[in-house]
Amino acid sequence: MIQAAPGKAFRKGLSLMEIVEMFPDEETAVKWFEVNRWGRDRMPKTCPLCGCSGRITRNGKRKTSPYWCGSCRRNFSVRTGTVMSRSRLPLRKWAIAMHLWATSLKGVSSMRLHRDLGITQKSAWFMTHRLREAWT
């Protein structure tokens, strides 16, 4: 006899509390995004602006754009070229919103993000539209 797959109640995943504990501060979220985008060494292999590789250095003085490309002579960060670019929201809130978005069966409303993340409804609306753009 064929056995049925487990239902919704048996899905394994991270709870909201585990996600919040996974990102206790902004620095942890930045490190997590850097490792997932560029690998374990956390140095970008290529510039997201011009595509060159090899002439990338870390500039510790700039907090918002800590990397410098010697070819195009521009600063960039882990946000550059992603749905998070030109957003002033912390990466920690982006990570939690992505988790809520990915684990929800019917999507997440901007009002729910507004309440759960403690941001304005306008910012939550911005996030939902960016996340929808990324998933299409």
N, C-alpha and C positions, 0 to 999 in steps of 0.2 A: 504494500500500500504506500502511496506517495504521501510524504509528510509536508504539511504546509509550512511556509516560512513564518518566522515570528512577526507579530503585529507591531503596531506603533508603541505599545507599552514596553516592548523588549528591545527597543533601539538603544544602543550604547552611544554615549557621547559625553561631552563636557557640560556640566551645569553652569548656570550663570555665575554662581559663587566661585566655581573653579576657574572661570575665565577672569573674574575680578582678582582672584588671588594670583593668577598667572602673570598679571600686569599690575603689580602694586604701585608702581610709579612710572613716570614718563620715560625715564632712561631704560627701563626694562622693555618697554614697548618699542623704543627706537632700536635697541639691540635685536629684538625678535624680528622686526621688519627687515633690518639689514642682513641678518643671517638668511632669511627666507628669500630675499631678493638677490643677494650676491654670494652666498655661501658662507662657510665657517670662518674664513679669514676676515670677513666683514669689510673688506676693501673692494670697491667696485672694480670690476675687470674692464668694463668699457664705460665710456661717458654716455649718459642717456640723451645728451643734447646733440653731440656730433658723431657719436659712434666710434671714436678713436679709442685705442687702448695703449697702455704703457706710460702715459705721461700724467697720471692721476696721483695727486698728493692730498693729504689730509691737512686742512687748515683749522687748527684748534681755536682760533680767535672768533670765528663765525659760528654761532650756535645754530642758526636757521639753515645755513648751507655750508656744511663742514668740509666738503670736498671741492677740489680745484682741478680743472682740466687744463693742462698746459697747451693743448692744441687749439681749442676754441676760446681759451682764456675766460672761462665763465665758472661760477660757483654752482654747485648742485647738491641735492640731498637725496635721501631715500624716497622722498615724496615726488621728486621730479619725474614726469612722464607717467604718473599713475593717476588714479581717480582722486587721490588725496592732494594733488598738486594745487597750489594757490589757495589752500585751506588753512585757516588759523586754528582749527580745532586740534586738540592734542591727539597724538597717535594712539594713545590708550583708549580714547573714546571711539576712534575709528575701528580699532581691533574689536571692541565689544560690540559695536554696531554691525560689523561684518559677521561676527558669530551669531548675533540675533537674526540677521538677514539669512544666513546660510542654513540655520536650523529650523526656521519657521516654514511651515508647510504652505501657507498662503501669503507670505510676504509680511512686511512690517510697516505699519503706518508711521507717518511722521509724528503723530501725536504720541505714539507709544515710545518712540525714540526720545522725544522731548521729555517725557516723564521719567524714563529709565536712566537716561544719561545726564539729566539736569542741564540741558542746553535749551536755547530758544527754539520755538517751533519753526522759525524760518531756517535756522541752521539744520534742524532735523530734516526739513523738506529738501534742503540742498544735499544732505547726505543720501537720502533715499533716491534722489534722482541720479546722483553719481553712481550709486551701487547698481541701480537698474541699468544704467548705461554700460557698466562693466560686465554685467551678466548677459547682455544681449549680443 
